[in-house]
Amino acid sequence: MKDVLPPSSPITDAPDVQNSDTDNASVTQQAESRPNPATVEQLKKSRVSARKVDADFEELARRYLHVVSLGEKKPVFLPLELRKALETLAQLSGVPNLAPSHIVINILKAFFDDNRELINRKLSGVKLSI
């Protein structure tokens, strides 16, 4: 038969309620034996200006947030959470008639452009036309 050990919490080092007398001593001993972690100097987070955010978003919009031809329409299934996020992004873009499908198409085109050589090698010379 297996021995069942009481659950412990290594994250908090909190003692078990059942064995508080013996655990207190071991927790204190563990705390004393641990070296103090070196003080890590935190980098100051620089504030990003609204102008920089707008410029970055414009670059994102230029690359991914524009209407494209859907051609022959076939269903592609996305989780509801992702679809809602894409709808929100489409609304924020201010591009008329931009749908989540357009964003997905643009992202996938960029993915294929970035990885075309590797994909073609894997497909043994079969070219993808996108």
C-alpha positions in Angstrom: 0.0 0.0 0.0 1.2 3.5 -0.7 1.8 6.0 2.1 -0.4 9.0 1.7 1.4 12.2 2.7 -0.6 15.3 3.8 -0.7 18.0 1.1 1.8 20.8 1.5 2.1 24.2 -0.1 5.6 24.7 -1.4 4.5 28.1 -2.9 3.6 29.7 0.4 5.6 27.5 2.8 2.5 27.6 5.0 2.4 24.9 7.6 -0.2 22.2 7.6 -2.9 22.8 10.2 -2.8 19.2 11.4 1.0 19.2 12.2 1.5 22.8 13.2 4.0 22.1 16.0 6.4 20.1 14.0 6.0 22.0 10.8 6.7 25.4 12.4 10.2 24.2 13.4 10.9 22.8 9.9 9.6 25.9 8.2 11.7 28.2 10.4 14.7 26.0 9.7 14.1 26.1 6.0 13.8 29.8 6.0 17.1 30.2 7.9 19.0 27.9 5.6 17.9 29.6 2.4 20.3 32.3 1.1 18.7 35.7 0.6 18.1 36.2 -3.1 20.2 38.8 -4.7 18.5 42.0 -5.1 17.4 42.3 -8.7 17.5 45.8 -10.0 14.2 46.5 -11.8 14.4 48.4 -15.0 12.2 51.5 -15.1 9.3 51.0 -17.4 9.3 53.9 -19.8 6.0 55.4 -20.6 4.9 54.9 -24.1 3.4 58.1 -25.6 -0.1 58.1 -27.2 1.6 59.2 -30.4 3.9 56.1 -30.4 0.9 53.8 -29.7 -1.0 55.4 -32.6 2.0 55.0 -34.9 2.4 51.4 -33.9 -1.3 50.7 -34.4 -1.2 52.4 -37.8 1.7 50.1 -38.8 -0.3 47.1 -37.6 -3.4 48.3 -39.5 -1.4 48.8 -42.7 -0.2 45.3 -42.6 -3.2 43.4 -41.3 -6.3 45.5 -41.0 -7.6 46.0 -44.4 -10.4 44.5 -46.5 -9.4 41.8 -48.9 -11.4 39.7 -51.4 -12.8 36.6 -49.8 -13.1 34.8 -53.2 -14.9 31.6 -52.7 -16.4 31.5 -49.2 -15.7 28.3 -47.2 -16.2 28.0 -43.5 -13.3 28.3 -41.1 -14.0 27.7 -37.5 -12.6 29.9 -34.7 -13.1 29.8 -31.0 -15.8 32.3 -29.9 -13.3 34.2 -27.7 -10.9 34.7 -30.6 -13.7 35.8 -32.9 -14.9 38.4 -30.4 -11.3 39.7 -30.1 -11.1 40.0 -33.9 -14.4 41.8 -34.0 -13.2 44.2 -31.4 -10.0 44.8 -33.3 -12.0 45.4 -36.5 -14.1 48.0 -34.8 -11.1 49.7 -33.3 -9.4 49.9 -36.7 -12.0 52.3 -38.1 -11.8 50.5 -41.5 -15.3 50.3 -43.0 -16.6 46.7 -43.7 -13.5 45.1 -42.0 -14.5 41.7 -40.7 -12.7 39.1 -38.6 -12.2 37.0 -41.8 -10.2 39.8 -43.4 -7.9 40.0 -40.5 -7.4 36.3 -40.4 -6.7 36.2 -44.2 -4.1 39.0 -43.8 -2.4 37.3 -40.9 -2.3 34.0 -42.7 -0.9 35.6 -45.9 1.9 37.2 -43.8 2.6 33.8 -42.2 2.9 32.1 -45.6 5.1 34.9 -46.9 7.4 34.6 -43.9 7.6 30.8 -44.1 7.0 30.0 -47.8 10.5 28.6 -48.4 10.3 26.1 -45.5 6.7 25.1 -46.4 7.7 24.5 -50.0 10.7 22.4 -49.0 8.4 20.3 -46.7 5.9 19.9 -49.6 8.7 18.7 -51.9 8.5 21.5 -54.5 4.7 21.9 -54.4 4.1 25.7 -54.6 1.4 27.4 -52.6 -0.4 30.2 -54.4 -1.8 32.7 -52.1 
